[in-house]
Amino acid sequence: MRFGLIGYGLWGKYHAAAIVNAPGAELAVIACASEQTAAEGRMAFPNLPVVVGYQALLAQKSRLGLDAVDIVVPNYLHAEIGIAALDAGLDVLLEKPMAPSVAECDALIAAARRNDRVLTIGHEFRLSGQWGGMKKIVDTGEIGRPRYGNVSLFRFPYRPGSSAWRYDQHRVGSWILEEPVHFFDMLMWYFEGQGDPVSVHAIGNSKENTPGMYDNFSTILRWPGDLYAMVTQTLSGFEHHHVMEITGTEGAIRTWWSGAMDRTRDPKFELKVQRRGEKHCEIIGDLGSSGEIFELQEELRLVVGAFRARRPLVSPEEARKRIVVCLEAERSVLEGRVVALRF
């Protein structure tokens, strides 16, 4: 399966390597945002065409025999480029967040449907033996019915990104769309048997008092019944330390991940569970590697088979719901109240 890569910034470079190493995938062309990044791409891949602008890549789709594109660009460009690629007849792997607005999510879904193309969104946490392992435990009923979830991230400030786009509200949309969108995705995935969450209540603050750019952010999600979850994140910390906990009516799960950086290749991590009927917890072994670099590699490996089977790894309909939660959490911060969720 021949892939085009659109976006060759810091994370795009990892995507390029993941495509090259994915069985059944071939990196056929790279589209860059500038001549500077194109020069870097040509140096790294001297035998590949490297162009400036996604339009130049799409114009060569037939000549290059492209089957799919992997889109790794700033948030505000997701819908524009994703729709153009789908309309060009290509399957699309689109980095999270799906888009900064619900209207753009709907436009992406419509483009995939009218062109009969597969659109999958890059929520790669699901593919980790660590984070995905929690889903397996929940689904087997070994902790009973879930009643509580907690996600905490303590980390260093966000990198600026190419041309500092991550610090430009127009281009990033909101920092809630950066990592909290992953956490909302995981909780909604873990608890999908309980239905969709029904409300969100959030609070946040920022150094510059800029809406959406929260150095510290916390929220409570509620589901039907007594299930609820807390998500809290600070970008005013150091290193990268991530904790996730779930308790049920008959047991509990706890996992943590720590590294000097979010993209470290040698983190420390652990997953523990206290199963139904047991008085003590146990450590789950054989989790494999954990971290976004490894999860990305697994994502590219699996997306080849998913595209061939004409199905997404994470459907755009699911990913749209995560955007709704992010935007309503933002509204909750601004209005200082609980916001009902409607999908």
Legacy VTK file of the C-alpha trace (Angstrom):
# vtk DataFile Version 3.0
C-alpha trace
ASCII
DATASET POLYDATA
POINTS 343 float
0.000 0.000 0.000
1.545 3.263 -1.181
1.333 6.190 1.245
1.843 9.863 0.827
2.885 11.773 3.941
1.538 15.306 4.346
3.486 17.156 7.032
7.154 16.738 7.894
7.553 18.551 11.191
8.892 16.892 14.337
6.014 14.404 14.661
5.769 13.995 10.884
9.339 12.675 10.849
8.268 9.911 13.257
5.326 9.122 10.974
7.677 8.822 8.003
9.802 6.265 9.850
6.696 4.374 10.972
5.413 4.094 7.384
8.790 2.877 6.149
8.862 0.188 8.837
5.230 -0.935 8.540
4.837 -4.301 6.749
2.890 -3.849 3.535
3.351 -0.066 3.490
5.544 2.003 1.192
6.315 5.681 1.588
5.936 7.092 -1.924
6.033 10.888 -1.508
6.319 13.574 1.171
4.592 16.965 1.113
6.138 19.680 3.277
4.944 23.086 4.389
8.115 24.938 3.384
11.320 24.670 1.373
13.217 24.370 4.646
11.408 21.203 5.746
11.451 19.921 2.153
15.250 20.160 2.200
15.256 18.077 5.391
12.955 15.549 3.759
15.146 15.242 0.659
18.199 14.720 2.817
16.483 11.953 4.805
14.798 10.346 1.762
16.965 11.135 -1.277
15.162 8.585 -3.471
11.657 9.961 -2.839
9.846 12.903 -4.406
9.509 15.640 -1.776
7.201 18.510 -2.674
6.038 21.740 -1.054
2.296 21.927 -0.427
-0.286 19.169 -0.165
-1.820 20.226 -3.488
1.366 19.211 -5.294
1.184 15.764 -3.691
-2.484 15.240 -4.575
-1.854 16.364 -8.155
0.594 13.445 -8.545
-1.693 10.850 -6.940
-2.251 8.782 -10.083
1.309 8.998 -11.363
2.644 7.858 -8.002
-0.006 5.164 -7.579
-1.034 6.415 -4.139
-3.548 4.463 -2.081
-3.612 6.545 1.098
-2.222 9.582 2.858
-1.058 10.148 6.407
-1.818 13.738 7.464
0.350 15.256 10.207
-0.249 19.012 10.154
-1.402 21.729 12.602
-4.965 21.320 13.869
-6.536 24.109 11.836
-5.523 22.400 8.565
-6.967 18.965 9.386
-10.345 19.458 7.729
-9.058 21.331 4.671
-6.402 18.767 3.800
-8.376 15.726 4.929
-11.354 16.634 2.738
-9.107 17.353 -0.248
-7.424 13.949 0.113
-10.742 12.108 0.465
-12.126 13.946 -2.567
-8.992 12.842 -4.448
-10.048 9.236 -3.792
-7.505 8.398 -1.080
-7.934 6.681 2.257
-6.821 8.921 5.107
-5.048 8.502 8.428
-5.589 11.851 10.137
-3.752 12.809 13.309
-5.808 13.767 16.334
-7.633 15.975 17.096
-10.000 15.214 14.238
-10.691 18.952 13.751
-11.090 22.077 15.898
-14.874 22.298 15.333
-17.845 19.955 15.084
-18.778 21.459 11.708
-15.371 20.497 10.314
-15.737 16.979 11.742
-19.089 16.671 9.989
-17.551 17.874 6.733
-14.806 15.232 6.994
-17.370 12.485 7.654
-19.439 13.635 4.674
-16.360 13.609 2.415
-15.453 10.061 3.449
-19.002 8.868 2.771
-19.485 10.532 -0.604
-16.159 9.181 -1.861
-16.524 5.741 -0.240
-13.124 6.185 1.410
-11.838 5.094 4.815
-11.038 7.858 7.286
-9.370 6.837 10.547
-8.293 9.189 13.327
-4.941 8.813 15.100
-5.910 7.996 18.678
-2.946 5.655 18.970
-3.077 5.257 22.773
-5.629 2.491 22.205
-2.964 0.342 20.546
-0.633 0.184 23.539
-0.349 -2.978 25.591
-0.455 -0.718 28.635
-3.415 1.570 27.906
-5.174 -0.964 25.694
-4.618 -3.575 28.408
-6.914 -1.617 30.712
-9.707 -1.884 28.145
-9.372 -5.680 28.074
-9.645 -5.888 31.855
-12.723 -3.640 31.914
-14.390 -5.601 29.101
-13.880 -8.991 30.780
-15.757 -7.736 33.838
-12.880 -8.518 36.190
-13.432 -5.329 38.184
-17.222 -5.433 37.932
-19.167 -2.430 36.696
-16.971 0.679 36.340
-17.853 3.477 38.749
-14.884 5.862 38.660
-11.988 6.868 36.432
-9.086 9.214 36.988
-6.510 10.502 34.507
-3.647 12.750 35.564
-0.844 14.241 33.462
2.062 16.215 34.949
4.402 17.400 32.234
6.665 20.113 30.802
5.123 22.899 28.667
4.098 22.108 25.113
6.660 22.488 22.350
5.845 25.448 20.093
5.579 23.339 16.929
6.498 24.554 13.459
6.260 28.385 13.323
4.943 28.249 16.926
1.512 27.088 15.741
0.746 25.375 19.056
0.856 28.774 20.784
-1.448 30.434 18.232
-5.076 30.012 19.284
-6.355 30.248 15.700
-4.139 27.387 14.584
-4.243 25.098 17.632
-7.871 25.740 18.580
-7.364 24.845 22.228
-4.846 22.990 24.343
-7.781 20.817 25.441
-7.605 19.442 21.886
-3.988 18.404 22.390
-3.652 15.756 25.136
-6.985 15.876 27.023
-8.631 14.729 23.777
-6.629 11.493 24.153
-7.824 11.081 27.737
-11.465 11.689 26.836
-11.089 9.146 24.032
-9.665 6.507 26.359
-12.310 6.985 29.051
-15.173 6.938 26.539
-13.654 3.825 24.948
-13.198 2.061 28.290
-16.726 2.926 29.386
-18.551 2.538 26.060
-20.677 -0.192 27.634
-22.137 2.473 29.930
-23.178 4.752 27.053
-21.951 8.252 26.280
-21.123 10.774 29.022
-23.960 13.157 29.807
-22.213 16.228 31.254
-18.869 17.956 31.727
-17.703 20.430 34.357
-14.268 21.978 33.850
-11.925 24.591 35.260
-8.591 25.922 34.015
-6.115 28.777 34.209
-3.328 30.117 32.046
-0.350 32.433 32.384
-1.632 34.761 29.692
-5.333 34.406 30.590
-5.984 33.248 27.029
-9.124 31.115 26.553
-8.230 27.584 25.567
-4.534 27.871 26.438
-4.717 26.365 29.913
-1.494 25.610 31.758
-3.659 23.805 34.319
-6.921 22.093 33.372
-9.288 19.777 35.237
-12.698 18.358 34.432
-15.342 15.938 35.661
-17.232 13.801 33.155
-20.463 12.102 34.229
-22.180 9.110 32.653
-25.714 7.784 33.241
-25.991 6.330 36.732
-23.182 6.849 39.247
-20.175 6.531 36.897
-17.917 9.571 36.658
-14.311 10.351 35.740
-11.803 13.099 36.430
-9.214 14.386 33.972
-6.535 16.769 35.175
-3.463 18.099 33.390
-0.715 20.572 34.154
1.724 21.920 31.580
3.645 23.726 34.306
5.498 20.663 35.538
8.593 18.787 34.434
9.300 15.593 32.516
6.228 13.544 31.553
4.260 11.621 34.185
0.908 10.028 33.348
-1.423 8.107 35.701
-4.717 6.370 34.959
-6.968 4.646 37.503
-10.316 2.858 37.248
-12.381 1.399 40.057
-15.369 -0.877 39.681
-17.895 -2.552 41.908
-15.577 -5.560 42.362
-12.010 -4.444 41.679
-9.648 -1.750 40.473
-6.926 -0.971 37.916
-4.005 1.421 38.182
-1.310 2.236 35.646
1.428 4.855 35.319
3.991 5.958 32.738
7.034 8.178 33.361
9.762 9.489 31.098
12.092 12.433 30.790
10.183 13.343 27.602
6.869 12.283 26.081
8.717 10.665 23.163
11.341 8.818 25.131
12.263 5.313 23.992
13.053 4.061 27.493
10.212 5.051 29.839
9.234 3.379 33.083
5.674 2.088 33.361
3.505 -0.407 35.204
-0.024 -1.827 35.126
-1.657 -3.328 38.230
-5.104 -4.876 38.764
-7.022 -6.172 41.735
-9.501 -8.613 40.224
-12.896 -9.683 41.448
-12.604 -11.859 44.552
-8.900 -11.151 45.118
-7.542 -9.451 48.243
-4.309 -8.284 46.629
-3.343 -6.606 43.381
-1.117 -8.159 40.736
1.316 -6.658 38.245
0.423 -7.359 34.614
3.498 -8.465 32.664
4.280 -8.703 28.947
2.973 -5.240 28.100
5.563 -4.759 25.366
6.897 -1.266 24.717
4.822 1.725 25.784
4.948 5.323 24.617
3.699 7.336 21.670
6.619 6.375 19.423
5.834 2.678 19.831
2.070 3.231 19.606
2.577 5.145 16.355
4.546 2.233 14.906
1.729 -0.137 15.856
-0.836 2.239 14.389
0.864 2.279 10.982
1.248 -1.496 11.057
-2.466 -1.963 11.746
-3.787 0.779 9.491
-2.514 -1.052 6.400
-4.732 -4.030 7.202
-7.611 -1.786 8.235
-7.563 0.112 4.939
-7.437 -3.156 3.013
-10.419 -4.403 5.004
-12.209 -1.080 4.334
-12.620 -0.135 7.985
-11.129 2.518 10.307
-9.099 1.812 13.421
-10.875 4.715 15.143
-13.977 5.838 13.296
-14.545 9.515 12.554
-17.947 9.212 14.236
-16.224 8.199 17.489
-13.556 10.875 17.142
-16.243 13.536 16.548
-17.718 12.804 19.980
-14.335 13.500 21.578
-14.280 16.900 19.885
-17.737 17.635 21.282
-16.449 16.874 24.801
-13.353 19.059 24.316
-15.382 22.016 23.057
-18.009 21.693 25.764
-15.260 21.446 28.402
-13.907 24.714 27.011
-17.390 26.234 27.288
-17.666 24.978 30.861
-14.413 26.735 31.810
-15.521 29.996 30.219
-19.049 29.942 31.662
-18.145 28.423 35.032
-20.885 25.804 35.012
-21.813 22.206 34.246
-22.556 21.719 30.539
-24.867 18.962 29.273
-23.377 16.867 26.444
-25.361 16.298 23.260
-23.784 14.277 20.469
LINES 1 344
343 0 1 2 3 4 5 6 7 8 9 10 11 12 13 14 15 16 17 18 19 20 21 22 23 24 25 26 27 28 29 30 31 32 33 34 35 36 37 38 39 40 41 42 43 44 45 46 47 48 49 50 51 52 53 54 55 56 57 58 59 60 61 62 63 64 65 66 67 68 69 70 71 72 73 74 75 76 77 78 79 80 81 82 83 84 85 86 87 88 89 90 91 92 93 94 95 96 97 98 99 100 101 102 103 104 105 106 107 108 109 110 111 112 113 114 115 116 117 118 119 120 121 122 123 124 125 126 127 128 129 130 131 132 133 134 135 136 137 138 139 140 141 142 143 144 145 146 147 148 149 150 151 152 153 154 155 156 157 158 159 160 161 162 163 164 165 166 167 168 169 170 171 172 173 174 175 176 177 178 179 180 181 182 183 184 185 186 187 188 189 190 191 192 193 194 195 196 197 198 199 200 201 202 203 204 205 206 207 208 209 210 211 212 213 214 215 216 217 218 219 220 221 222 223 224 225 226 227 228 229 230 231 232 233 234 235 236 237 238 239 240 241 242 243 244 245 246 247 248 249 250 251 252 253 254 255 256 257 258 259 260 261 262 263 264 265 266 267 268 269 270 271 272 273 274 275 276 277 278 279 280 281 282 283 284 285 286 287 288 289 290 291 292 293 294 295 296 297 298 299 300 301 302 303 304 305 306 307 308 309 310 311 312 313 314 315 316 317 318 319 320 321 322 323 324 325 326 327 328 329 330 331 332 333 334 335 336 337 338 339 340 341 342
